[in-house]
């Protein structure tokens, strides 16, 4: 299996006066094509920082990171921006839809940024929106949609560029329980279709939908950690 993500000994810290605040401590992580991984951790665990590094939105001081074969640790900001647009589909807790644009326009945005024609971008976007049961709402604005519908649009926007990685940050965090379950079932369907998914969450129930769960605690990764009443073998990553 091809490695979509290959991280080795990633360290991230902030200098606070004379003190160094370590946020990530020698993180090593591999994610292969077609995998569905959840990274589980409480607030302050380092999971948001790790997500930003996985998504090529933040820098790190030490270690190596290869994303779809590209050496992230060697790229400048312009190259990172290009890599994000080409290889990663982002799905955020708050959807990040542009309020003045309708559903179709929001979904087309990553393709237009690539320089694709509006006609071709619209055709591809309509295909994804129809697949996600949003084909009849393409001319609605985000404020005319429910939370679950907005998240479906956000997922369609993430999928249009055929990314190698879907990176989801608390994708059900702004949804009620029933709608959240619908979105998680949709993620399971996307996984069955062959998509590689990395989901960041603080919620064990949400994480349990993934095929593999890694816990992050104080900037360190632990795989197969004991979760609540479930006792499994402990195996520290790296």
C-alpha positions, 0 to 999 in steps of 0.5 A: 500500500502506498503511504499517503502520510509518513512522519518521523520524529516530528517536534513542534515547540513555542518559545515563551520567554526563556522557556520552551513549550513543547507541543509535539514530542517526536511524533511518528505516524504512517497512514496508507492509502485507503485508511480511515484513521481517527486521532483522539485527544482532549483540548490541549493535547496537541491534536489541533497542532498535529492537524495543522501540520498534517494539513501543511498549514503549520511548520515544525522545527524537527523531523521529516514529513512526506505527504503523497511522496512530497517532502513537506519539510523541504517546501516553502510556503508557496509550494505548501499552498499548492500541495494543499490544494492538489492533495488535501480535502479539508472538512471543518467543524464550522463548515467554512462556507462563503455566505455570499456564494450559493452551494454550487459556487462554494463547491467549485471554489477549489477547482477555480483556484486551480485554474479550471474553467467554470463549466468544467468545475460546475460539472464536477461539482454537480456530480459530487453534490448529487452524490451527497443528495444536495443536487436540488439545493445548488442555488441555495445560500449556506444560511438557507441550509441546515447544519447537516446540509452545510456539512454535506456541501463542505464534504462535496467541496473537499471531494471535487479535487479528487484529493489523496487525503480527506482531513476532517477537524471535529466534523460533527462538532457543530451538529446535533447527535442524530445529524452527526451520526448521518455525517459519520455514516457518510464518512464510512461510505466515503471510506468504502469508496477508497478515500483516505480519511484522517479525522481529528476528534475529542469524542470517543464515540466519533472516533469509534467509526474509524477503522484505526484510532490513535490517542494523543496525550501531551503531544505524544501518540499512543495506539491501541490505548485503553479507552474508558472500560475497553482494555486493549494492548498498549503500543506507543507509536514510534 
